[in-house]
Amino acid sequence: MPDTPRVRDWMTPDPIVIQASKPLPEAHQLMKQRRIRRLPVVDRNGRLVGIVTRGDVREASPSNATSLSIYEIHYLLSQLAIEAIMTRNPRTVTPDTLIKEAARQMLDHKISGLPVVEGDKLVGIITESDIFRGLIERL
């Protein structure tokens, strides 16, 4: 079917990324500033090595019941690298993957976004929001 949408048609190209060695507060700040919920994690060569979500960041943060001072909390979080909390080797799709297949992966694995790779190069990200937007434009 020639009109069958593929990931390349609906993905966000050149997504915002973070290096695995960066500290947790940097990821948190980037997510807040850019209003995004997930960041592909790359190595120094730009290859995808993981993904970190807003939920991962939240889980790594101490609860309000902690006895640590605010200064101790900030210090500890500044020492925590993204690689310690990221999901390694995340599920991915290619630009040629059918939207239906990408949506099925998200549904089956209860994830809300998939990095898009060509070979070992990250070229985009496809999220639930991208899929909803694409559906609305087609209806």
N, C-alpha and C positions, 0 to 999 in steps of 0.2 A: 504494500500500500504506500504510494509515494507521499501521501500527506501525513504519514505517521511521524509524530514529533520525536526527536532524539534529544539527548541530554544537551548537546551543543546548542540547540535552539533555545533552551530555557535556562541554562546555567548562568551563574555570575562568573565572568571570566576574570583572570588575574586576581584571585582573592587576596585579602589581607592575610598575612602569615606572621608567624613568630618563630624564632629559632629555639631549639630545645634547651639551649643553655641559658636563656633569659630567665630572670626571676619572676615568680608568680605575680607580684604587684604590677609588673609591666603588662602582663596579659590582661589582668583585671582592668587596668586603666584603658588599654586599647579597646577592649570590648565595650566599656562604658562610653568612650569618646565616639566610637564608630557605630554604636548601637547594634552590635552583632552578638550572637549567642555561641558562636564556635569559631575556633581558629585552627587552620591546618598548621601543623608543626613541621618545620623543615630543618635539615642539617645545614652545615656551612656551605654545601654545594647546591643548596636549594632543592634537594630531594625530600619527598614526603616521608616522614618517619612516625607521624602520629597526628592526633587531633586532641584539642582541649576544648571543653565546653564550659559555659557559665556554671553549670552544675558541678563540674570538677573543681572549679575555683571555689565555689561555695563550700563544698565538702572539705577542702583543704584548709579553710579558714576556721579559727577556733570559735567555740560557742561562746555565748554571752556569759556562761557560768564559769569561765576560766578565772583563775586567780592571778594570772599574769597582768602586768601593767600594760598600758597601751604601747609604751616604748618597747617592751619586751616582745609584744605581739608583732609590731612592725619589723623589729630586727629579725625575728625568726622567719617571718614570711619573706623578707628580702633575701634570705639565705636559701629558700626553697626554689629550685629550678623547675621549669615547666616539664622537663623530662621525667621528674619524679611523680607527676600526677597525670600526665597525658595517657591517652589510650594509644598503645603502640600498634603499628600495622593495621590501621583502620580499614574497614571495608571501603572499596573504591568502585568507581565506574569509569568508563571511557566516554569520550564525546559522542561516539557512535551508539552507545547503549540506548535502547528505547526508553522513553519516559516511563512507560508502563513497568518495565523491568526495574528501573531505579526506584519508583514508588513502591513496588512490591518488596524490594530489599529493605527500604525504610520501615515499611509496615511489619514485615516478618521479624526484623531484628530490633524493632522499637527504637529507631534512631531517627533524628530529624534532619540530617544532612549527610551528604557523601562527597568527599573530595573527588575531583575529576582529574584523571591522569592520562597522559599519552606517553607510553614507555615508562621512564622513571621521572618524568617531568609533570609537576602539578600545573594544570592549565585552567582550573576552575573549581567551583563548588556548586552543588545542586542541593537546594534545601526545600523543605515543605512549602515555604513562602514562595519560592520560585515556581513550584508546581501549581500552587493555588493561583498565582498570577497568570501563568500560562493557560490554565483552564478557563479562567474568567475571560481572557482575551479571545479564546476560541469559541466561547458560548455567545 
